[in-house]
Amino acid sequence: MRWLVGLLINAAILMAIAYLFDGFQLSGFGAAIIASLLLTIVNAIVRPILIILTLPITVLTLGLFLFVISALTLMLTAALLGSAFEIDGFGIAILASILITITQTFIVKPLKKR
């Protein structure tokens, strides 16, 4: 049940980011739910591989390169969804990944601890 709540909150976060920025577009809340589910799967499978492969640069940048990895997984999710989810550039993807990380840290993770 907590996983479903986290999924819905992530979908709401994606919709809020789409509302705030012009270069981040979702076709609707259904697309946001699918994007949130797909992003969860990509983060579970692809992200650990990217973290291991880029470990030296992540250590060198004191962990800031993790935002780049998050942006890459977000862009991969957008590429897999096609026209339902579009990100216009890498800068928007970085900004969105930072906002997603901040909101997940302060909203989703405390809810999952209950």
C-alpha positions, 0 to 999 in steps of 0.5 A, a space after each residue: 500500500 505504501 508503494 502505491 501511495 509513493 507512486 501516486 505522490 511521484 505522479 503528482 510531483 511529475 505533474 507539478 513539474 510539468 505545470 511549472 516548466 514549459 520544457 517538461 510536458 506530460 499528456 495527463 495524469 494517466 501518463 504521469 502515473 505510467 511515467 512514475 511506474 516506469 521511472 521506478 522500474 528504471 531506477 531499480 534496474 538501470 540506475 545502480 548500473 550507472 552508479 557503479 560505472 560512474 563511481 570515480 566521477 561521483 566520488 570526485 564531485 562529492 556525489 553531485 554527479 548523482 543528479 546527472 544520473 537521475 536526469 539520465 534516467 528521467 530522460 530514458 523514461 521520457 524516451 520510453 514513453 514517447 509523446 506522452 512524456 517529453 523533456 526538451 533538454 538536459 538542463 530541464 531534466 537536471 532541474 526536474 531531477 533535483 526537484 524530484 529528489 528534494 520532494 521525495 526526501 521531504 515528502 515520500 520518504 517520511 510517509 514510507 517510514 510510518 
